Amino acid sequence: MKMIKIKPGFQRRSLDNVIAITRQQANNGFGSTVKPGSSIGIAVGSRGIRNLTVIVKTLVSFLEEKGARPFIFPAMGSHGSANPDGQKEVLASYGITEPYMGAPVMATADYRKIEAKKSPCKVYLSAMVDRADGIILINRIKPHTDFRGKYESGLIKMAVIGLGGPLQASEIHQYGVKGLRDYIPEVAKFILGTGKILGGLAIVEDAYDQTMHIAALHAQQIWDEEPRLLKMARDHMPFLPVTSADVLMVKELGKDISGTGMDTNIIGRMKIEGEPEPAKPQIKRIAALDLTPASHGNAIGVGLADVISQRLFDKIDLNSTRENIVTSTFLERGKIPVVARTDREAMEIALRSCGVQDLLKAKIMVIRNTLQLGEIYISAALADELKNDSNIEILSESHVLFNAAGDLAVFND
């Protein structure tokens, strides 16, 4: 089988100078509120955000110039095996270390329950919040992989689940989608109401996983600005160029790619009981072949696939994956699919199980991951379907999909 390499015509909106814009935004947003000698905690999550290391380091430098004493701490719920060392390891994998940042990187297992009588659920806060005179959140604004709402993945969510750690993550997730969609904004009122949150740096990325917008928001600005930034993020998301296919082969999944390993908005699968599946794309079978190193064995989202390779299976840390899956309560996403011995066999199983009789008519897509869709390999049947689409550029043809050992022969750069 030969594949055709295409380039979807997404809009590029990347920033030219991330450092300069981060400094400018930090000065506009926090310049007048940061006091000399104050201890400022920078909350950083577990998501793979483009330019995250540069943005965090720039903020550290800015705060030091203002005479503050910045420190960095993980704000990532139950990720990193829900323990301080694991969460510091996640940050280190992004290059966020004390030597490089020039500021302490600290983590804690100490979370206290705070008084919030009108809250729909229990509210917890990290001891790092008590340690600081003020907190600045750093997170990407993007559509969530579990639900649709006014506030999805962003600063509001980080203020709750990030600062509340494993206890808050478990508390919110026990209510399922209702907890995520409805309770997070309610709990955020109490967190932002403590006066400890100075605000946040909100990051939006374009369809090519590049930084397109950075905004420093005061704590009270977040309420009005985050929904606007969420719309911006949704409008610039990448997407698969077809509405249906027989097989989607994903070279890698991982926590640095999406909170669910593979972005459910891209693959058209949620697998949450009681929640409707996306109308498109409709993919009959999904095969996933590898787990990114930055996932540290956390293979949440593996259950979104139908077939996985032995390579991926061997990299799964069951403890880390179980912790994340159980906390989320969405157990389907943690179930182990059929394990194929090779990438080629994974494709064969996927094709056979969805009833494809004629390989020449098989509608197949191969992507690197759900975050990077600037280049996609498609079968001849899909190429014929897209031949009149002016937004699709054919880059090259006749790509052999597998090598002699049965491993994927594309995306090996």
Secondary structure as the mmCIF struct_conf table of DSSP 4:
data_model
#
loop_
_struct_conf.conf_type_id
_struct_conf.id
_struct_conf.beg_label_comp_id
_struct_conf.beg_label_asym_id
_struct_conf.beg_label_seq_id
_struct_conf.end_label_comp_id
_struct_conf.end_label_asym_id
_struct_conf.end_label_seq_id
STRN STRN1 LYS A 2 PRO A 8
HELX_LH_PP_P HELX_LH_PP_P1 PHE A 10 ARG A 12
BEND BEND1 ASP A 16 ASP A 16
HELX_RH_AL_P HELX_RH_AL_P1 VAL A 18 PHE A 30
TURN_TY1_P TURN_TY1_P1 GLY A 31 THR A 33
HELX_LH_PP_P HELX_LH_PP_P2 VAL A 34 LYS A 35
TURN_TY1_P TURN_TY1_P2 PRO A 36 GLY A 37
STRN STRN2 SER A 39 VAL A 44
BEND BEND2 SER A 46 ARG A 47
TURN_TY1_P TURN_TY1_P3 ARG A 50 ASN A 51
HELX_RH_AL_P HELX_RH_AL_P2 LEU A 52 GLU A 65
TURN_TY1_P TURN_TY1_P4 LYS A 66 GLY A 67
STRN STRN3 ARG A 69 PRO A 74
TURN_TY1_P TURN_TY1_P5 GLY A 77 HIS A 79
HELX_RH_3T_P HELX_RH_3T_P1 GLY A 80 ALA A 82
BEND BEND3 ASN A 83 ASN A 83
HELX_RH_AL_P HELX_RH_AL_P3 PRO A 84 SER A 93
TURN_TY1_P TURN_TY1_P6 TYR A 94 GLY A 95
HELX_RH_AL_P HELX_RH_AL_P4 GLU A 98 MET A 101
TURN_TY1_P TURN_TY1_P7 GLY A 102 GLY A 102
BEND BEND4 ALA A 103 ALA A 103
STRN STRN4 VAL A 105 VAL A 105
BEND BEND5 ALA A 109 ALA A 109
STRN STRN5 TYR A 111 LYS A 113
TURN_TY1_P TURN_TY1_P8 LYS A 117 LYS A 118
BEND BEND6 PRO A 120 CYS A 121
STRN STRN6 TYR A 124 SER A 126
HELX_RH_AL_P HELX_RH_AL_P5 ALA A 127 ARG A 131
BEND BEND7 ASP A 133 ASP A 133
STRN STRN7 GLY A 134 ARG A 140
STRN STRN8 LYS A 142 LYS A 142
BEND BEND8 THR A 145 ASP A 146
BEND BEND9 LYS A 150 TYR A 151
STRN STRN9 SER A 153 SER A 153
BEND BEND10 GLY A 154 GLY A 154
HELX_RH_AL_P HELX_RH_AL_P6 LEU A 155 LYS A 157
HELX_RH_PI_P HELX_RH_PI_P1 MET A 158 GLY A 162
HELX_RH_AL_P HELX_RH_AL_P7 LEU A 163 HIS A 173
TURN_TY1_P TURN_TY1_P9 GLN A 174 TYR A 175
HELX_RH_AL_P HELX_RH_AL_P8 GLY A 176 LYS A 178
HELX_RH_PI_P HELX_RH_PI_P2 GLY A 179 TYR A 183
HELX_RH_AL_P HELX_RH_AL_P9 ILE A 184 LEU A 192
TURN_TY1_P TURN_TY1_P10 GLY A 193 THR A 194
BEND BEND11 GLY A 195 GLY A 195
STRN STRN10 ILE A 197 GLU A 205
TURN_TY1_P TURN_TY1_P11 ALA A 207 TYR A 208
BEND BEND12 ASP A 209 ASP A 209
STRN STRN11 THR A 211 HIS A 218
TURN_TY1_P TURN_TY1_P12 ALA A 219 GLN A 221
HELX_RH_AL_P HELX_RH_AL_P10 ILE A 222 ASP A 235
TURN_TY1_P TURN_TY1_P13 HIS A 236 HIS A 236
BEND BEND13 PRO A 241 PRO A 241
BEND BEND14 THR A 243 THR A 243
STRN STRN12 SER A 244 VAL A 250
BEND BEND15 LYS A 251 LYS A 251
STRN STRN13 LEU A 253 LEU A 253
TURN_TY1_P TURN_TY1_P14 LYS A 255 ILE A 257
TURN_TY1_P TURN_TY1_P15 GLY A 259 THR A 260
BEND BEND16 GLY A 261 MET A 262
HELX_RH_AL_P HELX_RH_AL_P11 THR A 264 ILE A 267
TURN_TY1_P TURN_TY1_P16 GLY A 268 GLY A 268
TURN_TY1_P TURN_TY1_P17 GLU A 273 GLY A 274
BEND BEND17 GLU A 275 GLU A 275
HELX_LH_PP_P HELX_LH_PP_P3 PRO A 276 PRO A 278
BEND BEND18 ALA A 279 LYS A 280
STRN STRN14 GLN A 282 ALA A 288
STRN STRN15 LEU A 291 LEU A 291
HELX_RH_3T_P HELX_RH_3T_P2 PRO A 293 SER A 295
TURN_TY1_P TURN_TY1_P18 HIS A 296 GLY A 297
TURN_TY1_P TURN_TY1_P19 ILE A 300 GLY A 301
HELX_RH_3T_P HELX_RH_3T_P3 VAL A 302 LEU A 304
BEND BEND19 ASP A 306 ASP A 306
STRN STRN16 VAL A 307 SER A 309
HELX_RH_AL_P HELX_RH_AL_P12 GLN A 310 ASP A 314
TURN_TY1_P TURN_TY1_P20 LYS A 315 LYS A 315
HELX_RH_AL_P HELX_RH_AL_P13 LEU A 318 SER A 328
HELX_RH_3T_P HELX_RH_3T_P4 LEU A 331 GLY A 334
STRN STRN17 VAL A 338 ALA A 340
BEND BEND20 ARG A 341 THR A 342
HELX_RH_AL_P HELX_RH_AL_P14 ASP A 343 SER A 353
TURN_TY1_P TURN_TY1_P21 CYS A 354 GLY A 355
HELX_RH_3T_P HELX_RH_3T_P5 LEU A 359 LYS A 361
STRN STRN18 ILE A 364 ILE A 367
BEND BEND21 ARG A 368 ARG A 368
BEND BEND22 THR A 370 LEU A 371
BEND BEND23 GLY A 374 GLU A 375
STRN STRN19 ILE A 376 ILE A 378
HELX_RH_AL_P HELX_RH_AL_P15 ALA A 380 GLU A 385
TURN_TY1_P TURN_TY1_P22 LEU A 386 ASN A 388
TURN_TY1_P TURN_TY1_P23 SER A 390 ASN A 391
STRN STRN20 ILE A 392 VAL A 400
BEND BEND24 LEU A 401 LEU A 401
STRN STRN21 PHE A 402 PHE A 402
TURN_TY1_P TURN_TY1_P24 ALA A 404 ALA A 405
BEND BEND25 GLY A 406 GLY A 406
STRN STRN22 LEU A 408 LEU A 408
BEND BEND26 VAL A 410 PHE A 411
#
